[in-house]
Amino acid sequence: MEAQFVAPSLALRSSAFRASWLARGESSGSSSAVAEAEGSGKEKCDRDAHNKRAKVYSCSNDGHYAAVMSSDVGDSTPSADRDLGLSQSSSTPSNNEICYHNFMWNNNSDENPLNSSGGRDGGDDSLISKPEDLEVRMDLTDDLLHMVFSFLDHINLCRAAMVCRQWQAASAHEDFWRCLDFENRNISVEQFEDMSRRYPNATEVNIYGAPSIHLLVMKAVSSLRNLETLTLGKGQLGDSFFHALGDCSMLKNLNVNDATLGNGIQEIPINHDRLCHLQLTKCRVMRISVRCPRLENLSLKRSNMAQAMLNCPLLRLLDIGSCHKLTDAAIRSAAISCPQLASLDMSNCSCVTDETLREISLTCANLHILNASYCPNISLESVRLSMLTILKLHSCEGITSASMSAIMHSYMLEVLELDNCSLLTSVSLDLPRLQNIRLVHCRKFADLNLRSIMLSSIMVSNCPALHRINITSNSLQKLALKKQENLTTLALQCQSLQEMDLTDCESLTNSICDVFSDGGGCPKLKSLVLDNCESLTAVRFCSTSLVSLSLVGCRAITALDLACPSLELVCLDGCDHLEKASFCPVALRLLNLGICPKLNMLSIEAPFMVSLELKGCGVLSEATINCPLLASLDASFCSQLKDDCLSATTASCPLIGSLILMSCPSVGSDGLFSLRRLPHLTVLDLSYTFLMNLQPVFDTCLQLKVLKLQACKYLTDTSLEPLYKDGALPALQELDLSYGTLCQSAIEKLLACCRHLTHLSLNGCVNMHDLNWGCSGGELYEFPSKFSSAAVFSHENLPVSTEQPNRLLQNLNCVGCPNIRKVVIPPVARCLLLSSLNLSLSSNLKEVDVVCFNLCFLNLSNCCSLEMLKLECPRLTSLFLQSCNIDEETVEAAISQCGMLETLDVRFCQKICSISMGGLRAACPSLKRIFSSLSAS
């Protein structure tokens, strides 16, 4: 097995190197090169090619090989059928001749322009320096070459023949030329005759699309006595071919496509004792007679003959589809003359009648497959085809509900197709073997009743009148009945059904719930889609198997009751009229009911749920939540949610870590005291509430890390005293006091004492006047009046206070504080971790003086009063000064101390003109982007 993979690679690399070596020779004329090669070949013709070692060069490259081959051989497209590589167009005879002569070399080694070593004698030795360093010698025996060449198509076999005499002889082996494929090739009669003489044992010939197919096929019939398969077409075949066909005694397969048969209007006879497969498609002929005692498959598809006489006692497959000139009598005569017929395709034969089908049913007792599509004159009444397994009746206008009684007699039927049967109104079938049925675009079809234990596939689509379906099957696993707008009644007894899709079935009523609940006939149902079923108002499912339920767009649903212990996924998008919902029990892990704004009663029992979102359920007043693993609860804007509901929830969900109660004004102190049951609570949002006392939070939420109190306007100046006086909430890291009413003193004390905060938001605080961290709690620290750059940013040189630790603050937001005028953050503030400072929209801010080692982001946009800006921030990368009334000299001085600044935004700064961009870049060479309303640099 290892040789099978190694040998092909070595062989191809050798041929590639030798081909490229030839191509890199002196650029002499083609005739002189051939003469030189012939001379060198005669000098070494006494060498034994079979004992010659093949040279394998490691320096060959596939790219050069492909280029050489495409230029030498022409069409290099490989073919699965071992294409001979002849030209596809008469405009390129040179390519044709090159490939043809490759074949000739295989039989006449003396005329081979290559010597036995695959190169040219007398060549320039300088082309290959030190060949002993470039090649690896390996014996390639004839058996090994034969195995390697078995992987090559005809084009590559011709190329391999150019390497050396051993390869030439191996590539010419008749095992590789059993199939002569000249499809759409420009091959002459002389070339074909030579090929036939060289490979008389060829078993397959394809000359479809070749010129002069009659002359070529006559040569094939007369010279290739072992021919088994013959393919031809796109031309005219004379009478002599059909008379000579019997001489090709081994022929088993004859394929003729798109051809004119015969020279006149007489009957074309096809007589052959061994022919098994005959295909005459798209052929032009008046009459045809087939007398083949061993013929099994016959196709006359799309041929325009008026009569077909058949004498084929073993024929099993007959295809006369789209033979429009065949009369009803001719079809009947052809079919009943084949008693062993098992498959019959008479589609698009518009003249076929029920009488013909009755005659066929009496004569062809073994008929299993019948395609009578597009036959408007058949109704199947009084037709009995008991052995049928496949029946196709597409677009048969005569098929009605009365036809079903005839189909019922086909008790072996497995596949039934009734697409576009416009007069069909109902289908009622009890067939034990039926597996597949199609009913598409049947505009009057209204009632479907199927009973088959083996039914596994049903395609019902675009049947606008369908209103009732009753299906019994033990094999059906998937069923899709989309866009059945009038479907009102559905009865299923499908023990194996797992997936059901009823999308856009607008007329389905609440009774559909009984079908898919336990005891409804689908005990294994896992997935149910009822999207856009707008007539559903109260949905109740009790199923132990249901895993996924989709009710998207069911706008009329007001009540939902799911008792599905295996339910893991439910989609309620668009159920905006839902008022009552019960999920008891379910296996949901995530649930979002915020899209149901009218929900007022909720009950959930979900042992695996970890996240519940009720955001926007503004009228929710009663909620029973029993989710022992719940970790996140978002009840934002649940304005009717009261303390008793919150207390019950904390008792049944002890693992809640994130609790969002934003805009829940009904929550008071009693509800907050219940938070003591949540030992893992780390995130609490009480924004936009009417709270006045936060003591319950300070007493019960000892592990709290995030506290949001946005717009809590009823909090007094002393409400936060436990934070900076008593050390409450020691784990608190993020505090949001935006849009509050705390006084300046309370803010200063909070900033001075709560040094463990990492994120602090004071957006929109109207009582905040200055942010001056040069002092703390009214007590100034005395430091040297001047700091060098090295001293300022060296931890060793920072003033050490035994009383005040370093601040852990990372993000400080003071957006839109209208009364803040001055911001000073010197080294004494010990903000060693501060990385983001946002002071935008502070319209009265005049002075900013920041010395911060780790600050990366500073936003001063829309601070229209800003006059003084001092920065010593060596790691600042982004500075935003949009719409600031600051001059360019101040900006240049500020950014000159920011050696890592990359982005500067000075758009709409009236005192900074476009010619100042160069000065800004000179002041800070690290700048990569400057945004200016006057320059896009």
C-alpha positions, 0 to 999 in steps of 0.5 A: 500500500505504501508503494501505491502512494509513493510511486505516483508522486515520483512518476509525476515529478520525474516527468515534470522535470524532464518536460521542463528540462526540454522546455528550457533548452536553446530556443531553436526552431521546432523542426531543428529540435525534432531533427536533433531529437531523432538523431540522438534517439537513433544513436541510443536505440540499442539500449534496453528501455525496460532496464533503464532506471527512471530519474526522479529530480527533487528540484522539479516544481509543479508550476513550471510543469503545468506551464510547459504541458499547456504550451506543448500539449494544448488542452490540459483539462483532465477528463473522468473518462480519460479524455484523449485531449483532441481539439474541441475546435477545428480552429486549433489543428496544431493541438490536435496533431500534437496529441495525435502524434503522442499516440503514434510514438507509443507504437514506433520507438524509432520515430520518437523524438525523445531518447531512451533517457527522456532527454536530448543528446548533445544538450547543454550540460550547463542546464543541470549542474551536478546531476548526481546531487539533484537526482535519486535513482529508483527502479520502476518496474513495469508492474509498478508503472502500470499501477501508477499509470492506472491513475492517469487520464488520457492526456496525462498518459500522453505526457508520460509517454514523452519521458522515456521509452519505458514510460512510453511503452507502459502508457501504451498498454491497452488496459488504459485505452479500453475507452476511446472518448472523442466527445465533442472532439475534432477527430478525422476519419484517418485518426480514428482509423489509426486509433482503432487499428492500434487498440482493436480491443477497445470496449467503449467508444464515444463520438458524440458531437464529433464531425462525420459521425456516420463515417466514424461509427462505421469504422468503429463497427467494422474494426472494433470487434470487442465493442460493448458501449457506443455513444454518438449523436449530433449528426445523421446516421445512415441506413447502412449503420443500422444494417451493419449493427449486427456485425458488432456482436459484443455490443451491449449499450447503444446511446444515440442522442440528438441525431437524424436516423436513416436517409429517407422515410422508411422504417429503421430496423434495430436488430441485435442479439446481445444489445441490453441497453438502447437509448434513442433520445431527441432523434428524428425518424418516422418509424422504428422497429426494435428486435432485440431478444436481450434488450432490458432498457429502452429509451425513446424520450423526446423522439418524434417517431410516429410508430415504434414496433417492439419485439423485446421479450425481456424488456423491463424499462421503457421510456417514451416520455414526450414522444408527442407523435406516438398515437394511443394505439402505437403506445398500447402496441409497444407496451403490451408487446413487452410482457416483462415490463417493470417501468414505464414512462409515458409522461407528456404523451397527451393521447394516452387513454384509460383503455391503454392503461387497462390493456397494459395492466392486463399484459404487464403484470409486473409493472412497478413504476408508472409515470403518466404525468401530463396525460390529460385523458386518463382518470384511472377509473376501472384500471387495476395496477396491483403491483405498482410501487411508484405512481406519478400523475403530475398535472393530470386533469382527469384525476379526481377523487373518484380515481382514488378507488382505483389507486387503492387497488395498488396495495404495493404502492410506495410513492404517489405524486399528484402535483397540479391535479386541478380537479382533485378535491379529496384524497382518502387512501389506506395503503399499508406500504405507502411511504411518500405522497406529494400534493402541490398546487392542487387548487380544489383539494380540500380533504386529506385522509391517509392511513399507512403505517410506513408513511414517512414523507408528506409534501402538501403545499399551496392547496388553498382550499385544504381545511381538513387533514387526518393522518395515521402513520407509525413512521412519519417523523417530520411534517410541514404544512406551511401556509395552509390558510384554511386548515381548521381540523388536524387529526394525527396518529403519528407515533414517531412524529418529532417535528411539526411545522404549521407556519401561517396556518391562520385558521387553526383554532385552540383545539390544535393544542389537544393534538400535540398534548399527551394523549393527542396522538404524537407522543414523541413530538419534540419541535412544534412551530405555530408561527403566525397562527393568528386565530389562536387565543388560548394556548395550553400544552401538556406534553412530556416530550415537547422541547421547542415551541415557537409562537412568533406572531400569534398576536391574538393569544391572551393566555398561555399555559405550558406544562412541559417538563422537557421544554427548553426553548420558547419563542413569543416574539409578537405575542403582544396581547398576552395577559396570563402566562404559566410555565409550570413546569418547564426546563427553560434556562432563559426566558424573555417576557419583556416583549409582552407589555400586557402581561399581568399574571405570571407563574414560573416553575423552572428548576434549570432557569438562570436568567429571567427578563421581565423588562417592560411588563408595566402592568405585571402585578402578580408573579410567582417565580420558583426558579432555584437556580435563577442568577439574573432577574431584570424587572425594569419598568414593572411599575406594579411589582410590589414588596410581597412579590419581591419577598416571595421571589427572593425566598424561592430564588436564593442564587440571584446575583443580579437584580434590576429594579429600575423604575419599580416605584412600588418597591419599598423598604420591606422589599429591600429587607428581603434581599438578605435572602440573597447572599450572592447578590452583587448587582443591584439597580434601584434607579428611578425609584422613590426610595428615601432610605438605603439602610436596608441595602447597607444592612443586607447586601454585604457582597454588593459590587454594583449599585445604581441609583440614577435619578433617585431624587428623594435621597437626602444628603445623608442617605449615603453617609454609611458609605463614607462614615461607617464603611458600609458595602465594603465590596462595592466597586461601581456606583452610579449617582447620575442625575441625583440631588446630592449636595457638593459636600456629600459628593466631596466626602464620597470621593474622598473616603470611598477609595475602593470604587473602580467606576463612579458616575456623577452625570447630570449632578446639578449640585456638583461645582468643582472636582478638586482632588488637591485636598481631601475632606477639606484638609490639604496635603503639603507637597513640593510646589514643583514636580519633575516628570520623573518624580511625578510618575515614579511610585517611589517619589509619590508622597506617602500618606499613612492615612489615605491609600491609593484610589482604585478608581478606573472610570469617572463620568461627570457628563453634563454637570452644568455647574462644574467649573474646575477639575484638578487631579494632581498626583496627591489624589493618588489616582494611579489606576484612572484610565477614563475621564468623561467631562463632556457637556459641562458647559461652565467648565473653565479649567482642567488640570490633570496629572495622571499616569494611566489615563488613556481616554479624556473627553471634554467635548462641548465644554464651551467655556474651557479656557485652560487645559493642562495635561501630564498624561504620558499614556493618554491615547484619545483626547476629545475637544469637539466644540470647545472654545479653546485656542491652539496654543493651549492645546499644543502645550497640553498635548506636548506632555502626552507622548502616546496620544494617537487621536485628537478631535478638534472639530468645531473649535472656532479658534483652531484653524486648518493651518494649525494641524501642522503645529499640533502634529509638531507638538505631539509627533505620536498623533495618528488621527486629527479630526477637524471640521476644516481638514480631513487629515 
